[in-house]
Amino acid sequence: AIRWMVAGGAVVKAGDRVLAFDDSPFTGRLLENHATLREEELKSRLEDARAALDLEDKKLEVRKRQNDRDKAKLLADIPADLTVERTVKENQLRLGQGEAGLTKVEKELATLVTRQALEKRARQIDLDKTRRMIATAEHAISALVITAPRDGVVVIDTDPMDNHKFHVGDTVQPGTAIVSLPDLTKPMEVRADLIDVDDGRVSLHMAGTCTLDGYPEDPLPCTVEALAPIARAKD
């Protein structure tokens, strides 16, 4: 639907708005997408903060396990002749337990890093998708505003269905010519009808003048370039 259009006969400069279509289907969706993006960005920041805390906790656990393993290794490295056999076995057991515990938390840390990377990537994909939807809606809205490609005088076209000049509120189909901007530096073609009394009085290459409705006091010179061979009934 046509939401706004410049008046016929208006003089416009290149870049001036001449026509705007109804953009409400896109503006409503755009507002929803902006709200969704804000929610997703907030959720992503919270998830990133939580992930950073979880990662730091796991790293602290790894360092604790490393310290426990190192202490057990120091005790296990005490020469056997300086302690009793039972203590030696206990120290070796603690060292084995320490190394197993360290290996376990290191694997948990690697798994956590991988999982957080995948979750972050998934959140980024959602954010990028929403941003693309916003960009698409903004592009569609901007495409619904038509600007003048050059300086000129606006001509409002007629609806081929009922021959009325287009106006605000009309619904049009894609490809319909609504507003024209004739290039006044080039020759214009005028189609005219003759009444019976003028039959035979007009010939090819005859010079004359054409008076435009918008400029009744400034007739333009013209030349007859073609004549219909037979009379036709008006539609």
Residue pairs with C-beta under 8 A, 6 or more apart in sequence:
1 21
1 22
1 169
1 170
1 171
1 172
2 19
2 20
2 21
2 22
2 166
2 167
2 168
2 169
2 170
2 171
2 172
2 178
3 20
3 21
3 22
3 23
3 168
4 17
4 19
4 20
4 168
5 18
5 19
5 20
5 156
5 166
5 167
5 168
5 178
5 179
6 12
6 16
6 17
6 18
6 19
6 154
6 179
7 154
8 154
8 155
8 156
8 165
9 153
9 154
9 155
9 214
10 153
10 154
11 151
11 152
11 153
11 154
12 18
12 148
12 151
12 152
12 153
12 154
12 181
13 148
13 151
14 147
14 148
14 149
14 150
14 151
15 147
15 148
16 147
16 148
17 145
17 146
17 147
17 148
18 146
18 147
18 148
18 154
18 179
18 181
19 145
19 146
19 178
19 179
20 144
20 145
20 146
21 144
21 145
22 144
23 140
23 141
23 144
26 137
26 140
26 141
26 144
27 137
27 141
29 133
29 137
30 134
30 137
30 138
30 141
33 130
33 133
33 134
33 137
34 134
36 130
37 127
37 130
37 131
37 134
40 123
40 126
40 127
40 130
41 127
43 123
44 123
44 124
44 127
47 119
47 120
47 123
48 120
51 116
51 119
51 120
54 112
54 116
55 109
55 112
55 113
55 116
58 105
58 108
58 109
58 112
59 109
61 105
61 108
61 109
62 102
62 105
62 106
62 109
65 98
65 101
65 102
65 105
65 106
66 102
68 98
68 101
68 102
69 95
69 98
69 99
69 101
69 102
71 98
72 91
72 94
72 95
72 97
72 98
73 95
73 98
75 91
75 94
75 95
76 88
76 91
76 92
76 94
76 95
78 88
78 91
80 88
83 91
146 179
148 154
148 181
149 181
150 181
150 183
152 181
152 182
152 183
152 184
153 181
153 182
153 184
153 214
154 179
154 180
154 181
155 179
155 180
155 181
155 182
156 165
156 166
156 178
156 179
156 180
157 165
157 166
157 177
157 178
157 179
157 180
158 164
158 165
158 166
159 165
159 166
159 170
159 172
160 176
166 172
166 178
166 179
172 178
182 188
189 225
190 210
190 222
193 234
194 202
202 224
202 227
203 224
203 227
204 224
204 225
204 226
204 227
205 223
205 224
205 225
206 223
206 224
207 221
207 222
207 223
208 221
208 222
208 223
208 224
209 219
209 220
209 221
209 222
210 219
210 220
210 222
211 219
211 220
212 218
212 220
